Amino acid sequence: MSSSKSATGGLAARYASALFDLAESEKSIDAVTSDLNQLSNMIADSGDLNRLLRSPVITREDKGRAMAALAEKASFNDLTRRFICVVADNNRLFVVADMIAAFRKILASYRGEATAEVVSATKLSDNQLKALTDQLKKAVGSKVAVDASVDPELLGGLVVKVGSRMVDSSLRTKLQQLRLAMIGIG
């Protein structure tokens, strides 16, 4: 793991932990979780929002104003709004997606759930997500919180990681395996 990746992971974990502690003390874990899920979906669905979060050209103040307006328009909980403002003020919006993922891991642990990271080629429908969650619950033997993301380069299929176990049924991996097998034949 690169040092910059672990540095941003540690940063994300610290912010997520602080947010979780505040949400727990204010008894607003469910509201904050809902807001973060909504924000995560917005980030996944909007290239413009992604560029805003990551652009070094846009000033901290402009990012802060944009994120405050977004939080207001989305009717986020007051704690979530304050959190987004602090993250923007500290010029850490480029790590907000990692903060959400870290918050979800803390929440899953708090609720006694296993966390499953699921990557698919296209966004999973609600029915697909529910069916996958049910299957994972049977396989793992406990509640499962699914953290779904999209990687169009997979071409098809899924990559599912629960703890140290990973199942890669992506079309990309199958094609790579076939290519390697063909090289061995020739």
C-alpha positions as CSV (number, residue, x, y, z in Angstrom):
1,M,0.0,0.0,0.0
2,S,1.4,3.4,-0.9
3,S,2.1,5.9,1.8
4,S,-0.3,8.5,0.3
5,K,-3.1,5.9,0.2
6,S,-2.5,4.9,3.9
7,A,-2.2,8.6,4.8
8,T,-5.6,9.5,3.3
9,G,-7.0,6.3,4.8
10,G,-5.9,7.4,8.3
11,L,-7.2,10.8,7.7
12,A,-10.6,9.5,6.6
13,A,-10.8,7.1,9.5
14,R,-10.1,10.0,12.0
15,Y,-12.8,12.2,10.5
16,A,-15.2,9.3,10.3
17,S,-14.6,8.3,13.9
18,A,-15.1,11.9,15.1
19,L,-18.4,12.1,13.1
20,F,-19.6,8.7,14.5
21,D,-18.8,9.8,18.1
22,L,-20.8,13.0,17.6
23,A,-23.7,11.2,15.9
24,E,-23.8,8.7,18.7
25,S,-23.8,11.4,21.4
26,E,-26.5,13.4,19.6
27,K,-28.5,10.2,18.9
28,S,-28.5,10.9,15.2
29,I,-26.6,7.9,13.8
30,D,-29.5,6.9,11.5
31,A,-30.0,10.4,10.2
32,V,-26.3,10.9,9.5
33,T,-26.0,7.5,7.9
34,S,-28.9,8.3,5.6
35,D,-27.3,11.7,4.7
36,L,-23.9,10.1,4.0
37,N,-25.5,7.4,1.9
38,Q,-27.3,10.1,-0.1
39,L,-24.0,12.1,-0.5
40,S,-22.2,8.9,-1.6
41,N,-24.8,8.3,-4.3
42,M,-24.5,11.9,-5.4
43,I,-20.7,11.6,-5.7
44,A,-21.1,8.3,-7.6
45,D,-23.7,9.8,-10.0
46,S,-22.1,13.2,-10.7
47,G,-18.9,13.8,-12.5
48,D,-19.3,17.5,-11.8
49,L,-19.5,16.8,-8.0
50,N,-16.4,14.6,-8.3
51,R,-14.5,17.3,-10.1
52,L,-15.5,19.8,-7.4
53,L,-14.3,17.6,-4.6
54,R,-11.0,16.8,-6.2
55,S,-10.1,20.0,-8.2
56,P,-7.1,21.9,-6.9
57,V,-8.1,24.9,-9.0
58,I,-11.4,25.6,-7.2
59,T,-10.8,27.5,-4.0
60,R,-11.6,26.1,-0.6
61,E,-14.2,28.9,-0.1
62,D,-16.0,28.1,-3.3
63,K,-16.0,24.4,-2.5
64,G,-17.3,25.2,1.0
65,R,-20.1,27.3,-0.4
66,A,-21.1,24.7,-3.0
67,M,-21.1,21.9,-0.5
68,A,-23.1,24.0,2.0
69,A,-25.7,24.7,-0.7
70,L,-25.8,21.0,-1.7
71,A,-26.3,20.0,2.0
72,E,-29.0,22.6,2.4
73,K,-30.8,21.5,-0.8
74,A,-30.6,17.8,0.2
75,S,-32.1,18.7,3.6
76,F,-29.2,17.0,5.5
77,N,-29.2,16.7,9.2
78,D,-27.6,19.6,11.1
79,L,-24.7,17.5,12.2
80,T,-24.0,16.3,8.7
81,R,-24.1,19.9,7.4
82,R,-21.6,21.0,10.1
83,F,-19.4,18.0,9.3
84,I,-19.3,18.8,5.6
85,C,-18.5,22.4,6.4
86,V,-15.6,21.4,8.6
87,V,-14.3,19.0,6.0
88,A,-14.5,21.8,3.4
89,D,-12.9,24.4,5.7
90,N,-10.0,22.0,6.3
91,N,-9.6,21.5,2.6
92,R,-10.2,17.7,2.9
93,L,-13.2,17.3,0.5
94,F,-11.0,15.1,-1.8
95,V,-11.2,12.4,0.9
96,V,-14.9,12.7,1.7
97,A,-15.8,9.4,-0.2
98,D,-13.2,7.6,1.9
99,M,-14.6,9.2,5.1
100,I,-18.0,7.9,4.1
101,A,-16.6,4.4,3.6
102,A,-14.8,4.6,7.0
103,F,-18.0,5.8,8.7
104,R,-19.8,2.8,7.2
105,K,-17.2,0.4,8.6
106,I,-17.5,1.9,12.1
107,L,-21.3,1.7,11.9
108,A,-21.2,-1.9,10.7
109,S,-18.9,-2.8,13.6
110,Y,-21.1,-0.9,16.0
111,R,-24.2,-2.8,14.8
112,G,-22.4,-6.2,14.8
113,E,-22.5,-6.5,11.0
114,A,-19.9,-7.7,8.5
115,T,-19.1,-5.2,5.8
116,A,-19.1,-6.4,2.2
117,E,-17.4,-4.3,-0.4
118,V,-19.1,-5.0,-3.8
119,V,-17.8,-3.6,-7.0
120,S,-19.9,-4.0,-10.2
121,A,-19.7,-2.9,-13.8
122,T,-23.0,-1.0,-13.6
123,K,-25.0,0.3,-10.7
124,L,-27.0,-2.4,-9.0
125,S,-30.8,-2.0,-8.8
126,D,-32.4,-2.0,-5.4
127,N,-33.7,-5.6,-6.1
128,Q,-30.3,-6.8,-7.1
129,L,-28.7,-5.2,-4.0
130,K,-31.3,-6.8,-1.7
131,A,-30.8,-10.2,-3.3
132,L,-27.0,-9.9,-3.0
133,T,-27.3,-8.8,0.6
134,D,-29.6,-11.8,1.4
135,Q,-27.1,-14.2,-0.2
136,L,-24.2,-12.6,1.6
137,K,-26.0,-12.9,4.9
138,K,-26.5,-16.6,4.3
139,A,-22.9,-17.1,3.4
140,V,-21.4,-15.0,6.2
141,G,-23.9,-16.1,8.9
142,S,-24.5,-12.6,10.3
143,K,-25.9,-9.2,9.2
144,V,-24.1,-7.7,6.3
145,A,-23.7,-4.1,5.4
146,V,-23.1,-3.7,1.6
147,D,-20.8,-0.9,0.4
148,A,-21.5,-0.9,-3.4
149,S,-19.4,0.9,-6.0
150,V,-19.2,0.9,-9.7
151,D,-16.1,0.2,-11.9
152,P,-17.1,0.1,-15.6
153,E,-13.7,-1.5,-16.4
154,L,-15.0,-4.8,-14.9
155,L,-17.1,-5.2,-18.1
156,G,-19.6,-7.5,-16.2
157,G,-19.9,-9.5,-13.1
158,L,-18.9,-8.6,-9.5
159,V,-16.0,-8.4,-7.2
160,V,-17.1,-9.1,-3.6
161,K,-14.9,-8.7,-0.6
162,V,-15.9,-9.6,3.0
163,G,-13.1,-9.2,5.5
164,S,-10.1,-11.1,4.1
165,R,-12.2,-13.2,1.7
166,M,-12.7,-12.0,-1.9
167,V,-14.7,-13.5,-4.8
168,D,-13.9,-12.0,-8.2
169,S,-16.4,-13.1,-10.8
170,S,-15.8,-10.1,-13.1
171,L,-15.7,-10.5,-16.8
172,R,-12.4,-8.6,-16.9
173,T,-10.7,-11.1,-14.7
174,K,-12.1,-14.1,-16.6
175,L,-10.8,-12.6,-19.9
176,Q,-7.4,-12.0,-18.3
177,Q,-7.3,-15.6,-17.2
178,L,-8.2,-16.8,-20.7
179,R,-5.6,-14.6,-22.2
180,L,-2.9,-16.0,-19.9
181,A,-4.1,-19.6,-20.7
182,M,-3.9,-18.8,-24.4
183,I,-0.3,-17.5,-24.0
184,G,0.6,-20.8,-22.2
185,I,-0.8,-22.8,-25.2
186,G,1.0,-20.9,-27.9
